Amino acid sequence: MEEFPDEVLEKIFSWCTFQDLVWNIPDVNIRWRMVSTRPKIWENRTFRPRKEDDDEKIISVLKRCPRLQAVNFGERVVAEKVLIALASTCADLVKLRLHSSQSISCEILNELQNKCPKIEYFNISRETLTSAEKMEIIGKFMNLKSIHSEWSDCSVNLKPIADGCPRLQCLEAGYIRVELDDLKYFLSKKKDTLRTLVLPCSISGEFNKCTIPCLSVCTALESLGIHWNCENEPKLLARTLGSLKTLKSLTWQDFDVHSIDDMSHLFGNKNLAHLVRLEFCSFFLYNDAVTKIIVENCPNLQGLHLGVCEEFTDKTMEMLIDLQYLKEIGIYGNDNLTDEGMKCLLRIKQLEYLLLGGCNGLTVLTFCVLTSYTHLKVLKFQCQSLKNLPWHTFSDQLKDLRHIDIYRCKDLNVLALKALKEKMPLVTFSVDETSQLWAGYETNQFE
């Protein structure tokens, strides 16, 4: 391999595991060490400490990969010295995820802001959200594009990030409380740059009548998430959402309507025909009549996710066939769905993405049919029993598959999945530790 040019070595190293890049390749010789620190090799790699890693081990990893661009501490609270090492070592850091209870001092926030100027994504812990001084520092992150806020029952001041963060495009604030005037100020300041917004679940003031119209200033908004019901304001909501002509994705949790007429106001006359992705969660009155309205009025839908929709039936699945561009489907918490309904998906030839979760009416017959969805690129399971899933047939039948995601699933055959990983090297696997623990494995088998 010594005859290979650096560009070839770089390509080879890009296929190596995270562990090899940290502990093995850099120690071969100086040339390998230099090539292994090229930024392109680290573009799609995230450092997630293992459960058994202590703070000293985490620091040693950080020091050996200075080109690291993404760090996920979301599953553990780390010591202050770890964050100091991160700031002083990883100048190329782009994405930082912290535990929701992580305490971070103003001094460390300033260090991150000064030494890691490329940070684009930051999730803000509860403790940081409620500190005016710390929010002022967050506002100084010049390249920050995406902020994800953790849950907080205290009112959060958005003004510092409204006045700062000049490149901010995404605010996910679904589980915090804000003052209505603060939200209006934030939206007016970011109206030209904001692309993604998840509205806070608690806003002071005359809730819907005041909140809904202020969205109309967001002329560049492409994705909107809402965490409350429309409370007898469907016409007002329809006018506002219909005016957002750049809106492509709508996610609604705890959706509640009082009649089919409310849905007609919202979706009728192709009011939201520009949507390409729609997600409902906890829509307890969802039924076939609602499906009919959506199918007729949102002809450009490419993605549809329906979670905990109690009246979701096999007939619903059959009606989705009329969405000619549909290639992404997510179904979770819908017990009325059966194997017959899943067979309807075979008629959606362009299906590329499938998420199944908590659908207790499905049997092994559905799993056997899965391999007939030959164009699948992404397959996700959440809170679903995977008993009798024919992993051994995937490599022959699902040749376009590129990602498998498993979260809190029972009856996982870890050995069969590891064998599949060897047969399909182009597929990335994401398997949470809970699913592996339930399968009898105490350490992560898919790092």
N, C-alpha and C positions, 0 to 999 in steps of 0.2 A: 504493500500500500504506500510505501514511501515514494514510488514513482508517480502516484496520482497527484494531479494539481489540486490546489486548495479548494477549488470550486467543486471537484468531485468528492473530496473529503467532507465538505460542508453538506452535500446532498446525502452522503452516507450517514453522517452524524444526525441529520434531521430525522432519520428513522429510528434512532436509538432511544432507549428508555430514559426517563428523567434520572433514575438512579445511576445509569451508566454515564450520563453527561456530568453528573455531580462528582461521583466517586472514582470512576475508572479512566475515562478518556483523558481528562486533564493531566493525569499522572504518567502517561506513556512517554511523552516528550514535550518540549517547548512548543514545537509546531502544532501538535495536536491540541495543546492547551489554547493556543491563540485562535485556531480555527473554531474550536468548540465554544468560544465566546462571541462568535458572530451573531449580531442581533436577529437575523432571519431564523436561526435555529430555535430561538426562544419565543418566537411570535405566538405560537398557539399552545404554550405550555403554562400550566398553573401549578404553583407549589402549594400543596395541601399537607400539612404535617400529619403524620400517622398518630394514632391514639397513644402509642407508647413513646413517642418522641418528647423528651423534656426540653426545656427552654435552651439549654446549652447545645443540644443537638440541632435545634431549629436555627440557632445563630450560626453554627458551623456550616449548615447548608447554605444560608444566605451569603456567607462570605465566599463560598466556592462557586456561586453563580451570579456574578455582578450584572449580567445582562438580563436577569429575570424581569419579566414584564407583568406578571400576574401572580398575586398572592392571595390565598383564601384562608383566613383564620376564623371563618364563620362558625366552626364547631367547637372552638375553645377560646378561653380568655388567656392571653399571653402576658408575660411580664413586661414591664416598661423597657427593660434592657433589650428585649427582642425588637421592639419598635424602633429603638435607637439604632440598633444594628441594621435594621431594614432601611432606615433613612440614610445612614452613612454609607451603605454598600450598594444599594440598587437604584442608581440614578436613572435607569430606563423604565422604572416602574410606571405602568399605565393603569392597572386595575388593582384596587385594594379592597378586600372584603374583611370586615372585623366582626367579632361576635357582638350580638345585640347588647350585651352587658359590659362590653369592653370599656374600661376607663382609659382616657387618653389626655394627657396634660396639654396645656397651652404651649409649653416648651417643645414637646414632641410634634404637635401639629405644625408649629412654625418650622421645625426641622424638615418635616415632610414637604411643606410648601416651598422651602428654599432649595432643598437638595434633590427633590423628586419632582421637578417642574413639569414632567410629561404626564402626570396623573390625570386620567380622563374619567375614571369611575371610582366612586367612593360611597360606601354605605355608612351612614352616620348613626352612631349608637344613641340610645335614649339619653345617656348622660351628656353627650355632646349637644344634642338637639335643644336641651333646656338651658344651655349656658350661652348667654349673650356674647361673652368674650370669645368663646370658641367658634360660634357661628360667624363672628366677624373675621376670624382667621380663615374659615372655610371659604368665605367670600373672596379671599385673595388668591385662590387657586386659579390661575389664569387659563389653564387648558382643560379644566374640569367640564366634561360634557354631560355626565350622568350622575345624579344623586339619588340614592335609595335610602329612604328614612325608615328606621326601625319604629316599633310601636312606642307611643308615648301618650300618657293620659294628661300631660300638662300642655298648656298652650305653647305652640312653637312660633317663633318670630321668623318669618321668611324674608324680611327686609334686607338683611346682610347679603344673602345670595341673590336677591333681586338687583341690588346695586352693584354687586361684584360678579364673579364667575361669567365673564363676557362671552364665553363659548358654550354656555349651558344649553343643552338641547333636550334633556330628559329629567323630569322630576317625578319620582314615584313616592307619593306621600299618602298612601292609602290608609295608614293606621296611626295618624297623628291628629291633633286638634289645632286648628288655626282660627284666627279672627277673620271675619269676612273682609274687612278693610285691608288686612294684610294680603289675603289672597288676590284681591282686586289689584293691589299695588304690584304684586309679583307678576301677575299676568300682563299688566300694562307695560311693564319694563321688559319682559321677555317675549312679547307677542310676535316679534319677527324672527326669533331664533328657536323657540320652543317647538319641538317635534313630537315629544311624547309626554303625556301628563296623566298621572293617576291621582285623582282628586282625593283630598283628605276625607276620611269617613265622618269627621265631626267638624262642622263649620258653624261659628256663632252667627246670629242674625236670623232673619226670616228665610229659613234654609233654602228651599228650592226656588222660590220666586226671585230671590236676590242672587243666588249662586249661578243658576243656569244661564241667564243673559250675559254674565261677565265672560263666559267662554267665547262669545262671538268675536272678541278682539284677537283671538289666536288664529290668525290667518294662515299660518304655516303648519298648524297642528295636523299630524298624520295618525297618531295613536292616542286614544282616550280610554281611561279606566275609571269607572264610577262604582262607589261602594255604598250606594243607598237607593231607595226606591223613588219612584217619580211622584208619589203623594199627590195624586189628582192634578198634576200639571203636565199631562202628555202633550197638549197642543203647544205649550211654551217650549217644552223640550224638543219637540219635533222641529219647530221653527229654528231653534238655535243650532241643533245638530245638522239640520239640512243646509244651514248657511256655511258650514265648515266644509267647503268643497275639496280641500286637500285631505280630509279625514279618510283614512284607509282601514283603520282597525278600531273596533269598539269592544271593550270588555266591561261586563256589568255583573257585579256580585250583589247578592241579596236583591235581585230584581223582583219587583212586585207590581202587577197591574191588576185592575179591578174588573176589566172586561176585555173582550176581543176588540172592542171599539178603541180602547187605549192603544193596542198594538197597531191598529189601522192608522191612527193618527201619527204614530211614530214612524212606521215603515211604508204606509200606503202612498200611492201615486209616485212610487219609486223615489221617495224622499231621501233615502239612504242608498241609492243605487250605486254610488261610488265606493261603497265598502267592499274590501276584498277579504277581510277577516272579521268574524263575529264570534264572541264568546259570552255565554250566559252561565252563571253559577248560582245555584239555589233559586231557581225560577220554578216555584212549586205549581204554578198554574200552566206551565208549558204543556201544550197538547198539539194534536195534528192540525188544528185550525191555525195555530200560531206558525207551525211549519209551512203551511200553505201560503200564508202572508209573506213570510221571509223568502221562500223560493220564488214567488211571483214578483217580488219587489226588489230583491237583491241579486240580480242575475250574474253579477261579476264576482260573487263570492268564490274565493279559492281555499279559504280555511274556515271551518265551523267547529266550535267546541261547545259541548252541552254537558254541564255537570249538575248533578242532583236535580234533574228535571223529572219529577215524579210521574208525569203522564207520558214520558218518552216511550214509544212502542216500536214494534217491528215495522208498522206502517210508516212511521216517521222515517225510518231508514230507506224505505222504498221511495218515498217522496224526494229524498235528497238526490236521487239519480238525475233529476231534472236540472240540477246545477251543473252545467256542462264544463265549468272551469274548476270544479272542486277537486283539490288534490291533498287537502289536509283535514283530517277528522280526529276530534278528541271526544271520547265518551266516557264519563266516569260517574259512579254513584247512581246509575239508572238500572234498577233491578228488573224492570219490565222488558228489557231487551233480551232476546233469545238468539239461539243459533240461526234461526230462520232469517232474522233481521240482518245478521252479520253476512249472510250469503248475498244480500243485496249489494254489498260493496264490490262484489266480483264484477258488477256491471259498470263500476266507475273505473275505467281502464287507466286513467291518469293518476290514480291514488299513489302518493309518494310518502305520506306521513300518517301514521296511525298511533293514537294513544288510547289504551284501554285501562280502566281502573274501577275496581269495586263494583263490577257488573256481575252480580251473583247469579243471574239467570243463564249465564253462559256455561257451556260444558266443554269437554274435550273435543267435541265436533268442531267448535269454532277454531281451536288451536290447530286442528288438522287442515282447516281451510286457509289458515294464514299464509301458508307457503304458495297459495295460488295468487296472492297479490304481488305479482312478479315485478312491479315497478316500484315497490316500497324502497325508500331510502332511509327513513327514520321509523323505528319501532320502539314505543315506550309502554311500560307497564307500571301502574301505580296501585298499591293496595289490592292486588289481584292474586288469586291462587294460580300458580304456574305449573300445577301438577299435570303431568303427561304432555307438556309442551314438547313437540318434536324438534328439539334443537339440531339433531343430527341431519335433518333434511334441509336446513337453511342454506348451507353452502352450495347445494346443487340447484335450489329453486329461486332463492332471493339474491341474485347476482348483483343487483343494483344497491343492495343494502350497505349503508355507510355508518349507521349509528344505532346502538341498542342501549336503552336507558331503563333501569329497573330500580324502583323505589318502594320500600316497605311491602315487599311481596313475599308471600309464603310459598312453601314447596318448591324452592329454587334448587335446581340440579346444578350445583357449582361445577362439578367435574365435567358435565356435558357442555356447559357454557365455556369453560376453559379450553376444551377441545375445539369448540367452534371458533374461539379466538385465534387458535393456531391455524385453522383452515382458512380464515377470512382476515388476513392481516390488514386489509384496508378499512375494516370496521373498527370504530372506536366504541369502547364499552364503558358505561357508567353504572356501577352497581353500588348502592348504598350499604353501609356496614350492617344496618338492621336486618336487611334481607339475608345477608351472609350469616349473621348470628343465628337467625331463625333456622338456617340450613345446617347449623352446627359448626361454623367456622368462626374462631375468635379473632383472627387477623384478616386484614383486607387482602383478598386474593386477586384484585384487579387494579393494583396501583401501577 
